[in-house]
Amino acid sequence: MVPVPQTRPKTPPVLRRAPVQQRSAERLARILDACAVLLDETGYEQLSTRAVAARAGVPIGSVYRFFGNKRAMVAALAHRNLDQYAERISTRFAATPVLDAYGAIDGVLDEFIAMKRTVPGFALVDFGVPGSAPDETAEESAADADEAGAGETGEGEAGEDADGAAGHPNDLVAERLCSLLAVHLGRAVDETLRRKVLVGVETADALVRLAFRTDPEGDPALVDETRQLLYAYLAPSLS
């Protein structure tokens, strides 16, 4: 499925009701898992909270206990993807006996490519909610309110903005990567590093999208071009 432009997710996304018990946390995870699988099958436009509830095997009311609409649900999935990406990178860095700038770049790029290939829904929604037309949010809110039924959404809740004000997804990715690089490379985070990492993230994001548009598994030659570009641009700043 062709990736689409993305808008900013909340960080962390605001849940209507945070899970307290293990059973509730497991239900939330099932909902997000079902959302990811259905994104691959139907795309964002055809995704519905009712379909997610059916695939997760939970009542529709359970979805609306956590999310005001499908954008809020997908924003939570994007945030979970970013957490998983950071965890994968951290684990890889920690397992590398001697980590240098090139190894760090390899880890950041390789884990992103691996998630594109293997994680459900990630090809369409990696770290941000798919962009919508100007009137889409209002239409979705009305549809979600109809699906939820009386008493499920609560007054004013179905129209919650899933995007928040935390910034563009790539800003959030760059911020997380700066923290990881600082810890594992012993490199202080300063404005130069922040700028370099953000430019690297923006560039890699565009080129990886091109690689997966060219080949569903990610064109190897384009992935290698991306790697060489990041080596040349980022490695001197990470050393």
N, C-alpha and C positions, 0 to 999 in steps of 0.2 A: 504494500500500500504506500502511496506517495506521501511523504511527510508534508505537513502544512505549516504555515507560519503560526507561531505560538505567542500567547500573551502571558503576562506575569502571574504566577501563582502566589497565594499567601504563603508565608514562611514563618511559623508553621501554619497550615490551613486551619481556620477556625471551625471546629466541630460544634454542632449544636449541643451535643452531649458527649463528653469525653468518656471513653470506656474506663470503668473502675475495676470490674471483676475480670478474671481471665476469660470467662465465657463470653463476655461482651467484647473483649479485645479480639478473640478468635472470630466472632461474627463480623466485626469490622474488617478483619483481614480477608475473610471470605468474600465480602462485598467488593473490596478493592481488587481481589484476584479475578472475580467474575467480570468486573468492569474492564480489566486489562484484556482478557480473552475476547470479550465482545467488541472492543475497539478494533482488534485485528480482523474480526469477522464482518463487522458492519460499518466501520468508520465512525467518526464522532457524530456526524449529522444524524445518523439513524439510531444512535445509542439512546436508550431510555432507561429511566430508573426502574420501571416495571420489569423490563427485560433483565436488568442486572439482578433484581431481587429474585426473579424466577431462576436464573442461572446459579445464584448463590444458595438457593434453597431456603430463603428467609422471607418473612412477610414484607410487603411493601412498606409497612409502617416502620420496620427496622431500618430501612434505608433512610427514611426521613427523620429518624431519631438522630442520625449523624450528620445528614447533609440537607441543605435547603433546596438544591437543584442539582442537575447533572454536572454543571460546571464546577460546583463546589466539590463534588465527588471526584472529578477528574483532576482538579487541583490537588486534592489529597493524594491521589495516585502519583502525580508528578513529584510531590514532595517526598513520598516514599521512595521513588526512583532515585532522587538525589541522595537520600540517606544511604541507600544500598550501594550506589556508585562510590560514595566517599568511603564506605566500609570496605568495599572490594579493593580500592586503591590502598587504603591503610594496611590491610592484611598483606597485600602484595609487597608493599614497601618494607613492612616489618620482617617479612620472610627473606628479604634480599640481604645477603651478608654485607656487601659493600655497595651502597646505593650512591650513584653519581647522577649528574644532570641528565645524561642520556638514558639511564635506566629509569629515572623518574618520568621522563617524557614518554618512554615506552609504556610504562605502567598506566599513565593517564590515558593515552590513546588506545592501548590494547583493551583495557577494561571497557571503555566506551564502545568500541567496535564489538566486543563480545556481548555486551548488553543489547546492542542493536540487533544482533543475530539471534539471540536466545531468549530474551526476556519478553513475555507476552505484553503487547500494547506499546512497547518501547519505541518501535519504529515510527509510530504515529505521535505518541505523547511521551517524550523523554523527560524533560524537566519543566515543561510549561503546558498550559491549556491551549488547544488549537484556537486560532483566531476566529472570530465570528463577525458576521455582518453587523452593522450598527443596530439593527432592530432584533437581532437574534436573542439577546439575553432576555428581553421582555417576553418574546414569544416562548422561550424555554420556560420561564418562570410561570407563565399562564398554563402551559401544558403540564408542568410538574405539579402545580396546584390542583389541576383536575385529576391527575393520577393519584395524588396523595389522599384526596377526599377531605371532607370536613373534619377538622380537629387534628389532622396529622401534621400540617406544617406550622400552625400557629400564626397569629396575626403578624403580617409583615415579613415573615421569615422566608417564604418561598422566593422572594425577590432579592435575597442576599447576593452581594457581589462576590463572586468566587475569586476575583483577581487580586484584591487587596492593594497595598501600596508598597510592597517590599522591593520592587524593581523588576527589571527584565530577568528571565530565567538565566541567561548567560552571566549576568552580574552575580547572581547567587552561586552559580557554578564556580566562577572565578574566585569569589570570596572563600568558598570552601577549599578550593585547590590551594590558594595561598596559605591557608592555615596548615594544610597537610604538608606542603613543601617546606614550610618553616620548621615544623616539628621534625621531619625526617631528614632534611638536608642541613639543618642548622643554619638556615638562611633567614635573617631578620626580615619581617614584612615591612616594606616601606612603599612609598608612592610609585617608585620605579618598578618594583616587582608587581604591584597591583596592576599597573598599566600594561606591563609586558604580558602578564598572565591573561588579562582580559582580551587583549588583542589576539593572543594565541588561541583562546577559547572561541572567539568570534570566527577566526580564520578556519580553525579545525572544524567547527560546526558546519560552516558553509561547504567545505571540501568533503567532509564525510557525507553530507546530504547528497552531494554530487556523485560520490562513489556508490551510494546505495540507489540512486536514481539510475545509474548506468548499469549496475548489476545488483540484483536483489540480495546477494551475499556480501556486497561491498567490493567494488572493483579493486583488485590487489595493486595495480599500478597506481591508481589514484590514492589509495591508502598510503603507499610508499612515498608518493610525492608529498603528501601531508606530513608524514614523519620527517622527511628530510627538511621540509620548510620549518617545522618546529625545532628540529635540531639547530638549524642555522640561526633562528631568531631568538629562541628561548635559552638554549644551553649556556651561552656566555653569562646571562643574568642569573642563572641558577648555581653556577660554579662558585 
